[in-house]
Amino acid sequence: MTTTQLSRSAYERLQAELLDLTTRGRIEVAQKIETARLLGDLSENGDYHAAKDEQGHMEGRIRQLEHIIDTAEIIESADAGVVSAGSIVTIMYEGDDESMAEKYLVGHMEEKVGNLDVMSPQSPLGEALMGASAGAWVQYEAPTGQLRVRVLKVETA
């Protein structure tokens, strides 16, 4: 079974979301279903079908969260200035100027905060960046061939 690398803060946030959905969330959806049942014929009851759809989506999210938490590997922050899971990294491709720099959060999609794009540490670029520090050049194999990237800045998320 593959592990899901998460920062401690993301892991705790996901645990809190799971607890909320399995307690308050389930109670609220059950109440909506019960209220809609009282409106009569279930075959043509839009409120009932909407509440059942909501319940299905919520249960799917609960299963997803349970899987992520069960397979989680908590990654503690590495040395400051070194790319690791949970780092925010600013990079530029060889041949570009610094105005074309891109900023990413390195980690699992559940780490996403704000409007930063997320880069998986298991992606070709993510693997190449792991352990690099500001000023370093790394290269990786892309579908179009070898690409070189310069790390401009590394921050902790």
Phi and psi in radians as a Rosetta constraint file:
Dihedral C 1 N 2 CA 2 C 2 CIRCULARHARMONIC -1.371 0.35
Dihedral N 2 CA 2 C 2 N 3 CIRCULARHARMONIC 2.612 0.35
Dihedral C 2 N 3 CA 3 C 3 CIRCULARHARMONIC -1.653 0.35
Dihedral N 3 CA 3 C 3 N 4 CIRCULARHARMONIC 2.766 0.35
Dihedral C 3 N 4 CA 4 C 4 CIRCULARHARMONIC -1.922 0.35
Dihedral N 4 CA 4 C 4 N 5 CIRCULARHARMONIC 1.987 0.35
Dihedral C 4 N 5 CA 5 C 5 CIRCULARHARMONIC -1.428 0.35
Dihedral N 5 CA 5 C 5 N 6 CIRCULARHARMONIC 2.156 0.35
Dihedral C 5 N 6 CA 6 C 6 CIRCULARHARMONIC -2.344 0.35
Dihedral N 6 CA 6 C 6 N 7 CIRCULARHARMONIC 2.643 0.35
Dihedral C 6 N 7 CA 7 C 7 CIRCULARHARMONIC -1.327 0.35
Dihedral N 7 CA 7 C 7 N 8 CIRCULARHARMONIC 2.808 0.35
Dihedral C 7 N 8 CA 8 C 8 CIRCULARHARMONIC -1.050 0.35
Dihedral N 8 CA 8 C 8 N 9 CIRCULARHARMONIC -0.711 0.35
Dihedral C 8 N 9 CA 9 C 9 CIRCULARHARMONIC -1.131 0.35
Dihedral N 9 CA 9 C 9 N 10 CIRCULARHARMONIC -0.715 0.35
Dihedral C 9 N 10 CA 10 C 10 CIRCULARHARMONIC -1.153 0.35
Dihedral N 10 CA 10 C 10 N 11 CIRCULARHARMONIC -0.715 0.35
Dihedral C 10 N 11 CA 11 C 11 CIRCULARHARMONIC -1.045 0.35
Dihedral N 11 CA 11 C 11 N 12 CIRCULARHARMONIC -0.808 0.35
Dihedral C 11 N 12 CA 12 C 12 CIRCULARHARMONIC -1.171 0.35
Dihedral N 12 CA 12 C 12 N 13 CIRCULARHARMONIC -0.641 0.35
Dihedral C 12 N 13 CA 13 C 13 CIRCULARHARMONIC -1.135 0.35
Dihedral N 13 CA 13 C 13 N 14 CIRCULARHARMONIC -0.715 0.35
Dihedral C 13 N 14 CA 14 C 14 CIRCULARHARMONIC -1.190 0.35
Dihedral N 14 CA 14 C 14 N 15 CIRCULARHARMONIC -0.659 0.35
Dihedral C 14 N 15 CA 15 C 15 CIRCULARHARMONIC -1.087 0.35
Dihedral N 15 CA 15 C 15 N 16 CIRCULARHARMONIC -0.736 0.35
Dihedral C 15 N 16 CA 16 C 16 CIRCULARHARMONIC -1.141 0.35
Dihedral N 16 CA 16 C 16 N 17 CIRCULARHARMONIC -0.703 0.35
Dihedral C 16 N 17 CA 17 C 17 CIRCULARHARMONIC -1.112 0.35
Dihedral N 17 CA 17 C 17 N 18 CIRCULARHARMONIC -0.737 0.35
Dihedral C 17 N 18 CA 18 C 18 CIRCULARHARMONIC -1.084 0.35
Dihedral N 18 CA 18 C 18 N 19 CIRCULARHARMONIC -0.797 0.35
Dihedral C 18 N 19 CA 19 C 19 CIRCULARHARMONIC -1.052 0.35
Dihedral N 19 CA 19 C 19 N 20 CIRCULARHARMONIC -0.753 0.35
Dihedral C 19 N 20 CA 20 C 20 CIRCULARHARMONIC -1.105 0.35
Dihedral N 20 CA 20 C 20 N 21 CIRCULARHARMONIC -0.786 0.35
Dihedral C 20 N 21 CA 21 C 21 CIRCULARHARMONIC -1.177 0.35
Dihedral N 21 CA 21 C 21 N 22 CIRCULARHARMONIC -0.647 0.35
Dihedral C 21 N 22 CA 22 C 22 CIRCULARHARMONIC -1.397 0.35
Dihedral N 22 CA 22 C 22 N 23 CIRCULARHARMONIC -0.214 0.35
Dihedral C 22 N 23 CA 23 C 23 CIRCULARHARMONIC -1.938 0.35
Dihedral N 23 CA 23 C 23 N 24 CIRCULARHARMONIC -1.496 0.35
Dihedral C 23 N 24 CA 24 C 24 CIRCULARHARMONIC -1.000 0.35
Dihedral N 24 CA 24 C 24 N 25 CIRCULARHARMONIC -0.797 0.35
Dihedral C 24 N 25 CA 25 C 25 CIRCULARHARMONIC -1.043 0.35
Dihedral N 25 CA 25 C 25 N 26 CIRCULARHARMONIC -0.828 0.35
Dihedral C 25 N 26 CA 26 C 26 CIRCULARHARMONIC -1.144 0.35
Dihedral N 26 CA 26 C 26 N 27 CIRCULARHARMONIC -0.666 0.35
Dihedral C 26 N 27 CA 27 C 27 CIRCULARHARMONIC -1.138 0.35
Dihedral N 27 CA 27 C 27 N 28 CIRCULARHARMONIC -0.791 0.35
Dihedral C 27 N 28 CA 28 C 28 CIRCULARHARMONIC -1.105 0.35
Dihedral N 28 CA 28 C 28 N 29 CIRCULARHARMONIC -0.756 0.35
Dihedral C 28 N 29 CA 29 C 29 CIRCULARHARMONIC -1.160 0.35
Dihedral N 29 CA 29 C 29 N 30 CIRCULARHARMONIC -0.693 0.35
Dihedral C 29 N 30 CA 30 C 30 CIRCULARHARMONIC -1.074 0.35
Dihedral N 30 CA 30 C 30 N 31 CIRCULARHARMONIC -0.686 0.35
Dihedral C 30 N 31 CA 31 C 31 CIRCULARHARMONIC -1.154 0.35
Dihedral N 31 CA 31 C 31 N 32 CIRCULARHARMONIC -0.697 0.35
Dihedral C 31 N 32 CA 32 C 32 CIRCULARHARMONIC -1.106 0.35
Dihedral N 32 CA 32 C 32 N 33 CIRCULARHARMONIC -0.724 0.35
Dihedral C 32 N 33 CA 33 C 33 CIRCULARHARMONIC -1.122 0.35
Dihedral N 33 CA 33 C 33 N 34 CIRCULARHARMONIC -0.772 0.35
Dihedral C 33 N 34 CA 34 C 34 CIRCULARHARMONIC -1.117 0.35
Dihedral N 34 CA 34 C 34 N 35 CIRCULARHARMONIC -0.743 0.35
Dihedral C 34 N 35 CA 35 C 35 CIRCULARHARMONIC -1.086 0.35
Dihedral N 35 CA 35 C 35 N 36 CIRCULARHARMONIC -0.748 0.35
Dihedral C 35 N 36 CA 36 C 36 CIRCULARHARMONIC -1.174 0.35
Dihedral N 36 CA 36 C 36 N 37 CIRCULARHARMONIC -0.586 0.35
Dihedral C 36 N 37 CA 37 C 37 CIRCULARHARMONIC -1.082 0.35
Dihedral N 37 CA 37 C 37 N 38 CIRCULARHARMONIC -0.595 0.35
Dihedral C 37 N 38 CA 38 C 38 CIRCULARHARMONIC -1.223 0.35
Dihedral N 38 CA 38 C 38 N 39 CIRCULARHARMONIC -0.239 0.35
Dihedral C 38 N 39 CA 39 C 39 CIRCULARHARMONIC -1.385 0.35
Dihedral N 39 CA 39 C 39 N 40 CIRCULARHARMONIC -0.127 0.35
Dihedral C 39 N 40 CA 40 C 40 CIRCULARHARMONIC 2.037 0.35
Dihedral N 40 CA 40 C 40 N 41 CIRCULARHARMONIC -2.553 0.35
Dihedral C 40 N 41 CA 41 C 41 CIRCULARHARMONIC -0.799 0.35
Dihedral N 41 CA 41 C 41 N 42 CIRCULARHARMONIC 2.018 0.35
Dihedral C 41 N 42 CA 42 C 42 CIRCULARHARMONIC -1.287 0.35
Dihedral N 42 CA 42 C 42 N 43 CIRCULARHARMONIC -0.440 0.35
Dihedral C 42 N 43 CA 43 C 43 CIRCULARHARMONIC -1.177 0.35
Dihedral N 43 CA 43 C 43 N 44 CIRCULARHARMONIC -0.462 0.35
Dihedral C 43 N 44 CA 44 C 44 CIRCULARHARMONIC -2.087 0.35
Dihedral N 44 CA 44 C 44 N 45 CIRCULARHARMONIC 0.410 0.35
Dihedral C 44 N 45 CA 45 C 45 CIRCULARHARMONIC -1.741 0.35
Dihedral N 45 CA 45 C 45 N 46 CIRCULARHARMONIC 1.767 0.35
Dihedral C 45 N 46 CA 46 C 46 CIRCULARHARMONIC -1.099 0.35
Dihedral N 46 CA 46 C 46 N 47 CIRCULARHARMONIC -0.670 0.35
Dihedral C 46 N 47 CA 47 C 47 CIRCULARHARMONIC -1.101 0.35
Dihedral N 47 CA 47 C 47 N 48 CIRCULARHARMONIC -0.697 0.35
Dihedral C 47 N 48 CA 48 C 48 CIRCULARHARMONIC -1.130 0.35
Dihedral N 48 CA 48 C 48 N 49 CIRCULARHARMONIC -0.821 0.35
Dihedral C 48 N 49 CA 49 C 49 CIRCULARHARMONIC -1.137 0.35
Dihedral N 49 CA 49 C 49 N 50 CIRCULARHARMONIC -0.665 0.35
Dihedral C 49 N 50 CA 50 C 50 CIRCULARHARMONIC -1.127 0.35
Dihedral N 50 CA 50 C 50 N 51 CIRCULARHARMONIC -0.734 0.35
Dihedral C 50 N 51 CA 51 C 51 CIRCULARHARMONIC -1.159 0.35
Dihedral N 51 CA 51 C 51 N 52 CIRCULARHARMONIC -0.690 0.35
Dihedral C 51 N 52 CA 52 C 52 CIRCULARHARMONIC -1.154 0.35
Dihedral N 52 CA 52 C 52 N 53 CIRCULARHARMONIC -0.669 0.35
Dihedral C 52 N 53 CA 53 C 53 CIRCULARHARMONIC -1.098 0.35
Dihedral N 53 CA 53 C 53 N 54 CIRCULARHARMONIC -0.770 0.35
Dihedral C 53 N 54 CA 54 C 54 CIRCULARHARMONIC -1.049 0.35
Dihedral N 54 CA 54 C 54 N 55 CIRCULARHARMONIC -0.730 0.35
Dihedral C 54 N 55 CA 55 C 55 CIRCULARHARMONIC -1.087 0.35
Dihedral N 55 CA 55 C 55 N 56 CIRCULARHARMONIC -0.743 0.35
Dihedral C 55 N 56 CA 56 C 56 CIRCULARHARMONIC -1.093 0.35
Dihedral N 56 CA 56 C 56 N 57 CIRCULARHARMONIC -0.767 0.35
Dihedral C 56 N 57 CA 57 C 57 CIRCULARHARMONIC -1.116 0.35
Dihedral N 57 CA 57 C 57 N 58 CIRCULARHARMONIC -0.738 0.35
Dihedral C 57 N 58 CA 58 C 58 CIRCULARHARMONIC -1.134 0.35
Dihedral N 58 CA 58 C 58 N 59 CIRCULARHARMONIC -0.749 0.35
Dihedral C 58 N 59 CA 59 C 59 CIRCULARHARMONIC -1.145 0.35
Dihedral N 59 CA 59 C 59 N 60 CIRCULARHARMONIC -0.603 0.35
Dihedral C 59 N 60 CA 60 C 60 CIRCULARHARMONIC -1.109 0.35
Dihedral N 60 CA 60 C 60 N 61 CIRCULARHARMONIC -0.754 0.35
Dihedral C 60 N 61 CA 61 C 61 CIRCULARHARMONIC -1.140 0.35
Dihedral N 61 CA 61 C 61 N 62 CIRCULARHARMONIC -0.667 0.35
Dihedral C 61 N 62 CA 62 C 62 CIRCULARHARMONIC -1.067 0.35
Dihedral N 62 CA 62 C 62 N 63 CIRCULARHARMONIC -0.801 0.35
Dihedral C 62 N 63 CA 63 C 63 CIRCULARHARMONIC -1.099 0.35
Dihedral N 63 CA 63 C 63 N 64 CIRCULARHARMONIC -0.696 0.35
Dihedral C 63 N 64 CA 64 C 64 CIRCULARHARMONIC -1.097 0.35
Dihedral N 64 CA 64 C 64 N 65 CIRCULARHARMONIC -0.807 0.35
Dihedral C 64 N 65 CA 65 C 65 CIRCULARHARMONIC -1.098 0.35
Dihedral N 65 CA 65 C 65 N 66 CIRCULARHARMONIC -0.731 0.35
Dihedral C 65 N 66 CA 66 C 66 CIRCULARHARMONIC -1.047 0.35
Dihedral N 66 CA 66 C 66 N 67 CIRCULARHARMONIC -0.739 0.35
Dihedral C 66 N 67 CA 67 C 67 CIRCULARHARMONIC -1.126 0.35
Dihedral N 67 CA 67 C 67 N 68 CIRCULARHARMONIC -0.811 0.35
Dihedral C 67 N 68 CA 68 C 68 CIRCULARHARMONIC -1.066 0.35
Dihedral N 68 CA 68 C 68 N 69 CIRCULARHARMONIC -0.791 0.35
Dihedral C 68 N 69 CA 69 C 69 CIRCULARHARMONIC -1.165 0.35
Dihedral N 69 CA 69 C 69 N 70 CIRCULARHARMONIC -0.712 0.35
Dihedral C 69 N 70 CA 70 C 70 CIRCULARHARMONIC -1.124 0.35
Dihedral N 70 CA 70 C 70 N 71 CIRCULARHARMONIC -0.562 0.35
Dihedral C 70 N 71 CA 71 C 71 CIRCULARHARMONIC -1.792 0.35
Dihedral N 71 CA 71 C 71 N 72 CIRCULARHARMONIC 0.156 0.35
Dihedral C 71 N 72 CA 72 C 72 CIRCULARHARMONIC -1.221 0.35
Dihedral N 72 CA 72 C 72 N 73 CIRCULARHARMONIC 2.444 0.35
Dihedral C 72 N 73 CA 73 C 73 CIRCULARHARMONIC -2.110 0.35
Dihedral N 73 CA 73 C 73 N 74 CIRCULARHARMONIC 2.002 0.35
Dihedral C 73 N 74 CA 74 C 74 CIRCULARHARMONIC -1.391 0.35
Dihedral N 74 CA 74 C 74 N 75 CIRCULARHARMONIC 2.158 0.35
Dihedral C 74 N 75 CA 75 C 75 CIRCULARHARMONIC -1.797 0.35
Dihedral N 75 CA 75 C 75 N 76 CIRCULARHARMONIC 2.051 0.35
Dihedral C 75 N 76 CA 76 C 76 CIRCULARHARMONIC -1.374 0.35
Dihedral N 76 CA 76 C 76 N 77 CIRCULARHARMONIC 2.644 0.35
Dihedral C 76 N 77 CA 77 C 77 CIRCULARHARMONIC -1.038 0.35
Dihedral N 77 CA 77 C 77 N 78 CIRCULARHARMONIC 2.374 0.35
Dihedral C 77 N 78 CA 78 C 78 CIRCULARHARMONIC -1.405 0.35
Dihedral N 78 CA 78 C 78 N 79 CIRCULARHARMONIC -2.986 0.35
Dihedral C 78 N 79 CA 79 C 79 CIRCULARHARMONIC -0.994 0.35
Dihedral N 79 CA 79 C 79 N 80 CIRCULARHARMONIC 2.553 0.35
Dihedral C 79 N 80 CA 80 C 80 CIRCULARHARMONIC -1.057 0.35
Dihedral N 80 CA 80 C 80 N 81 CIRCULARHARMONIC 2.406 0.35
Dihedral C 80 N 81 CA 81 C 81 CIRCULARHARMONIC 1.521 0.35
Dihedral N 81 CA 81 C 81 N 82 CIRCULARHARMONIC 0.059 0.35
Dihedral C 81 N 82 CA 82 C 82 CIRCULARHARMONIC -2.043 0.35
Dihedral N 82 CA 82 C 82 N 83 CIRCULARHARMONIC 2.300 0.35
Dihedral C 82 N 83 CA 83 C 83 CIRCULARHARMONIC -1.192 0.35
Dihedral N 83 CA 83 C 83 N 84 CIRCULARHARMONIC 2.195 0.35
Dihedral C 83 N 84 CA 84 C 84 CIRCULARHARMONIC -2.587 0.35
Dihedral N 84 CA 84 C 84 N 85 CIRCULARHARMONIC 3.038 0.35
Dihedral C 84 N 85 CA 85 C 85 CIRCULARHARMONIC -1.027 0.35
Dihedral N 85 CA 85 C 85 N 86 CIRCULARHARMONIC 2.279 0.35
Dihedral C 85 N 86 CA 86 C 86 CIRCULARHARMONIC 1.687 0.35
Dihedral N 86 CA 86 C 86 N 87 CIRCULARHARMONIC -0.064 0.35
Dihedral C 86 N 87 CA 87 C 87 CIRCULARHARMONIC -1.432 0.35
Dihedral N 87 CA 87 C 87 N 88 CIRCULARHARMONIC 2.668 0.35
Dihedral C 87 N 88 CA 88 C 88 CIRCULARHARMONIC -1.848 0.35
Dihedral N 88 CA 88 C 88 N 89 CIRCULARHARMONIC 2.139 0.35
Dihedral C 88 N 89 CA 89 C 89 CIRCULARHARMONIC -2.136 0.35
Dihedral N 89 CA 89 C 89 N 90 CIRCULARHARMONIC 2.392 0.35
Dihedral C 89 N 90 CA 90 C 90 CIRCULARHARMONIC -1.907 0.35
Dihedral N 90 CA 90 C 90 N 91 CIRCULARHARMONIC 2.195 0.35
Dihedral C 90 N 91 CA 91 C 91 CIRCULARHARMONIC -2.279 0.35
Dihedral N 91 CA 91 C 91 N 92 CIRCULARHARMONIC 2.809 0.35
Dihedral C 91 N 92 CA 92 C 92 CIRCULARHARMONIC -2.462 0.35
Dihedral N 92 CA 92 C 92 N 93 CIRCULARHARMONIC 2.542 0.35
Dihedral C 92 N 93 CA 93 C 93 CIRCULARHARMONIC -1.424 0.35
Dihedral N 93 CA 93 C 93 N 94 CIRCULARHARMONIC 2.636 0.35
Dihedral C 93 N 94 CA 94 C 94 CIRCULARHARMONIC -1.007 0.35
Dihedral N 94 CA 94 C 94 N 95 CIRCULARHARMONIC 2.313 0.35
Dihedral C 94 N 95 CA 95 C 95 CIRCULARHARMONIC 1.659 0.35
Dihedral N 95 CA 95 C 95 N 96 CIRCULARHARMONIC -0.263 0.35
Dihedral C 95 N 96 CA 96 C 96 CIRCULARHARMONIC -1.586 0.35
Dihedral N 96 CA 96 C 96 N 97 CIRCULARHARMONIC 2.847 0.35
Dihedral C 96 N 97 CA 97 C 97 CIRCULARHARMONIC -1.776 0.35
Dihedral N 97 CA 97 C 97 N 98 CIRCULARHARMONIC 2.959 0.35
Dihedral C 97 N 98 CA 98 C 98 CIRCULARHARMONIC -1.096 0.35
Dihedral N 98 CA 98 C 98 N 99 CIRCULARHARMONIC -0.359 0.35
Dihedral C 98 N 99 CA 99 C 99 CIRCULARHARMONIC -1.208 0.35
Dihedral N 99 CA 99 C 99 N 100 CIRCULARHARMONIC -0.253 0.35
Dihedral C 99 N 100 CA 100 C 100 CIRCULARHARMONIC -1.743 0.35
Dihedral N 100 CA 100 C 100 N 101 CIRCULARHARMONIC 0.248 0.35
Dihedral C 100 N 101 CA 101 C 101 CIRCULARHARMONIC -1.072 0.35
Dihedral N 101 CA 101 C 101 N 102 CIRCULARHARMONIC 2.593 0.35
Dihedral C 101 N 102 CA 102 C 102 CIRCULARHARMONIC -2.093 0.35
Dihedral N 102 CA 102 C 102 N 103 CIRCULARHARMONIC 2.553 0.35
Dihedral C 102 N 103 CA 103 C 103 CIRCULARHARMONIC -2.100 0.35
Dihedral N 103 CA 103 C 103 N 104 CIRCULARHARMONIC 2.291 0.35
Dihedral C 103 N 104 CA 104 C 104 CIRCULARHARMONIC -2.340 0.35
Dihedral N 104 CA 104 C 104 N 105 CIRCULARHARMONIC 2.690 0.35
Dihedral C 104 N 105 CA 105 C 105 CIRCULARHARMONIC -1.723 0.35
Dihedral N 105 CA 105 C 105 N 106 CIRCULARHARMONIC 2.162 0.35
Dihedral C 105 N 106 CA 106 C 106 CIRCULARHARMONIC -1.561 0.35
Dihedral N 106 CA 106 C 106 N 107 CIRCULARHARMONIC 2.073 0.35
Dihedral C 106 N 107 CA 107 C 107 CIRCULARHARMONIC 2.789 0.35
Dihedral N 107 CA 107 C 107 N 108 CIRCULARHARMONIC -2.963 0.35
Dihedral C 107 N 108 CA 108 C 108 CIRCULARHARMONIC -1.291 0.35
Dihedral N 108 CA 108 C 108 N 109 CIRCULARHARMONIC 2.669 0.35
Dihedral C 108 N 109 CA 109 C 109 CIRCULARHARMONIC -0.953 0.35
Dihedral N 109 CA 109 C 109 N 110 CIRCULARHARMONIC -0.533 0.35
Dihedral C 109 N 110 CA 110 C 110 CIRCULARHARMONIC -1.237 0.35
Dihedral N 110 CA 110 C 110 N 111 CIRCULARHARMONIC -0.178 0.35
Dihedral C 110 N 111 CA 111 C 111 CIRCULARHARMONIC -1.348 0.35
Dihedral N 111 CA 111 C 111 N 112 CIRCULARHARMONIC -0.294 0.35
Dihedral C 111 N 112 CA 112 C 112 CIRCULARHARMONIC -0.891 0.35
Dihedral N 112 CA 112 C 112 N 113 CIRCULARHARMONIC 2.239 0.35
Dihedral C 112 N 113 CA 113 C 113 CIRCULARHARMONIC -2.365 0.35
Dihedral N 113 CA 113 C 113 N 114 CIRCULARHARMONIC 2.362 0.35
Dihedral C 113 N 114 CA 114 C 114 CIRCULARHARMONIC 1.179 0.35
Dihedral N 114 CA 114 C 114 N 115 CIRCULARHARMONIC -2.560 0.35
Dihedral C 114 N 115 CA 115 C 115 CIRCULARHARMONIC -1.828 0.35
Dihedral N 115 CA 115 C 115 N 116 CIRCULARHARMONIC 0.259 0.35
Dihedral C 115 N 116 CA 116 C 116 CIRCULARHARMONIC -1.276 0.35
Dihedral N 116 CA 116 C 116 N 117 CIRCULARHARMONIC 2.411 0.35
Dihedral C 116 N 117 CA 117 C 117 CIRCULARHARMONIC -1.269 0.35
Dihedral N 117 CA 117 C 117 N 118 CIRCULARHARMONIC 2.611 0.35
Dihedral C 117 N 118 CA 118 C 118 CIRCULARHARMONIC -1.861 0.35
Dihedral N 118 CA 118 C 118 N 119 CIRCULARHARMONIC 2.358 0.35
Dihedral C 118 N 119 CA 119 C 119 CIRCULARHARMONIC -2.032 0.35
Dihedral N 119 CA 119 C 119 N 120 CIRCULARHARMONIC 2.209 0.35
Dihedral C 119 N 120 CA 120 C 120 CIRCULARHARMONIC -1.243 0.35
Dihedral N 120 CA 120 C 120 N 121 CIRCULARHARMONIC 2.394 0.35
Dihedral C 120 N 121 CA 121 C 121 CIRCULARHARMONIC -1.149 0.35
Dihedral N 121 CA 121 C 121 N 122 CIRCULARHARMONIC -0.282 0.35
Dihedral C 121 N 122 CA 122 C 122 CIRCULARHARMONIC -1.581 0.35
Dihedral N 122 CA 122 C 122 N 123 CIRCULARHARMONIC -0.129 0.35
Dihedral C 122 N 123 CA 123 C 123 CIRCULARHARMONIC -1.242 0.35
Dihedral N 123 CA 123 C 123 N 124 CIRCULARHARMONIC 2.789 0.35
Dihedral C 123 N 124 CA 124 C 124 CIRCULARHARMONIC -0.962 0.35
Dihedral N 124 CA 124 C 124 N 125 CIRCULARHARMONIC -0.808 0.35
Dihedral C 124 N 125 CA 125 C 125 CIRCULARHARMONIC -1.195 0.35
Dihedral N 125 CA 125 C 125 N 126 CIRCULARHARMONIC -0.732 0.35
Dihedral C 125 N 126 CA 126 C 126 CIRCULARHARMONIC -1.030 0.35
Dihedral N 126 CA 126 C 126 N 127 CIRCULARHARMONIC -0.773 0.35
Dihedral C 126 N 127 CA 127 C 127 CIRCULARHARMONIC -1.066 0.35
Dihedral N 127 CA 127 C 127 N 128 CIRCULARHARMONIC -0.727 0.35
Dihedral C 127 N 128 CA 128 C 128 CIRCULARHARMONIC -1.156 0.35
Dihedral N 128 CA 128 C 128 N 129 CIRCULARHARMONIC -0.592 0.35
Dihedral C 128 N 129 CA 129 C 129 CIRCULARHARMONIC -1.367 0.35
Dihedral N 129 CA 129 C 129 N 130 CIRCULARHARMONIC -0.450 0.35
Dihedral C 129 N 130 CA 130 C 130 CIRCULARHARMONIC -0.986 0.35
Dihedral N 130 CA 130 C 130 N 131 CIRCULARHARMONIC 2.199 0.35
Dihedral C 130 N 131 CA 131 C 131 CIRCULARHARMONIC 1.544 0.35
Dihedral N 131 CA 131 C 131 N 132 CIRCULARHARMONIC -0.149 0.35
Dihedral C 131 N 132 CA 132 C 132 CIRCULARHARMONIC -1.381 0.35
Dihedral N 132 CA 132 C 132 N 133 CIRCULARHARMONIC 2.733 0.35
Dihedral C 132 N 133 CA 133 C 133 CIRCULARHARMONIC -2.161 0.35
Dihedral N 133 CA 133 C 133 N 134 CIRCULARHARMONIC 2.995 0.35
Dihedral C 133 N 134 CA 134 C 134 CIRCULARHARMONIC -0.980 0.35
Dihedral N 134 CA 134 C 134 N 135 CIRCULARHARMONIC 2.375 0.35
Dihedral C 134 N 135 CA 135 C 135 CIRCULARHARMONIC 1.653 0.35
Dihedral N 135 CA 135 C 135 N 136 CIRCULARHARMONIC -0.288 0.35
Dihedral C 135 N 136 CA 136 C 136 CIRCULARHARMONIC -1.336 0.35
Dihedral N 136 CA 136 C 136 N 137 CIRCULARHARMONIC 2.570 0.35
Dihedral C 136 N 137 CA 137 C 137 CIRCULARHARMONIC -1.801 0.35
Dihedral N 137 CA 137 C 137 N 138 CIRCULARHARMONIC 2.327 0.35
Dihedral C 137 N 138 CA 138 C 138 CIRCULARHARMONIC -2.220 0.35
Dihedral N 138 CA 138 C 138 N 139 CIRCULARHARMONIC 2.695 0.35
Dihedral C 138 N 139 CA 139 C 139 CIRCULARHARMONIC -2.244 0.35
Dihedral N 139 CA 139 C 139 N 140 CIRCULARHARMONIC 2.670 0.35
Dihedral C 139 N 140 CA 140 C 140 CIRCULARHARMONIC -2.590 0.35
Dihedral N 140 CA 140 C 140 N 141 CIRCULARHARMONIC 2.817 0.35
Dihedral C 140 N 141 CA 141 C 141 CIRCULARHARMONIC -1.592 0.35
Dihedral N 141 CA 141 C 141 N 142 CIRCULARHARMONIC 2.044 0.35
Dihedral C 141 N 142 CA 142 C 142 CIRCULARHARMONIC -1.851 0.35
Dihedral N 142 CA 142 C 142 N 143 CIRCULARHARMONIC 2.901 0.35
Dihedral C 142 N 143 CA 143 C 143 CIRCULARHARMONIC -0.985 0.35
Dihedral N 143 CA 143 C 143 N 144 CIRCULARHARMONIC -0.467 0.35
Dihedral C 143 N 144 CA 144 C 144 CIRCULARHARMONIC -1.632 0.35
Dihedral N 144 CA 144 C 144 N 145 CIRCULARHARMONIC 0.009 0.35
Dihedral C 144 N 145 CA 145 C 145 CIRCULARHARMONIC 2.180 0.35
Dihedral N 145 CA 145 C 145 N 146 CIRCULARHARMONIC -2.958 0.35
Dihedral C 145 N 146 CA 146 C 146 CIRCULARHARMONIC -1.231 0.35
Dihedral N 146 CA 146 C 146 N 147 CIRCULARHARMONIC 2.353 0.35
Dihedral C 146 N 147 CA 147 C 147 CIRCULARHARMONIC -2.187 0.35
Dihedral N 147 CA 147 C 147 N 148 CIRCULARHARMONIC 2.527 0.35
Dihedral C 147 N 148 CA 148 C 148 CIRCULARHARMONIC -1.974 0.35
Dihedral N 148 CA 148 C 148 N 149 CIRCULARHARMONIC 2.424 0.35
Dihedral C 148 N 149 CA 149 C 149 CIRCULARHARMONIC -2.292 0.35
Dihedral N 149 CA 149 C 149 N 150 CIRCULARHARMONIC 2.443 0.35
Dihedral C 149 N 150 CA 150 C 150 CIRCULARHARMONIC -1.840 0.35
Dihedral N 150 CA 150 C 150 N 151 CIRCULARHARMONIC 2.302 0.35
Dihedral C 150 N 151 CA 151 C 151 CIRCULARHARMONIC -1.461 0.35
Dihedral N 151 CA 151 C 151 N 152 CIRCULARHARMONIC 2.057 0.35
Dihedral C 151 N 152 CA 152 C 152 CIRCULARHARMONIC -1.583 0.35
Dihedral N 152 CA 152 C 152 N 153 CIRCULARHARMONIC -0.668 0.35
Dihedral C 152 N 153 CA 153 C 153 CIRCULARHARMONIC -2.710 0.35
Dihedral N 153 CA 153 C 153 N 154 CIRCULARHARMONIC 2.488 0.35
Dihedral C 153 N 154 CA 154 C 154 CIRCULARHARMONIC -2.237 0.35
Dihedral N 154 CA 154 C 154 N 155 CIRCULARHARMONIC 2.198 0.35
Dihedral C 154 N 155 CA 155 C 155 CIRCULARHARMONIC -2.213 0.35
Dihedral N 155 CA 155 C 155 N 156 CIRCULARHARMONIC 2.741 0.35
Dihedral C 155 N 156 CA 156 C 156 CIRCULARHARMONIC -1.560 0.35
Dihedral N 156 CA 156 C 156 N 157 CIRCULARHARMONIC 2.466 0.35
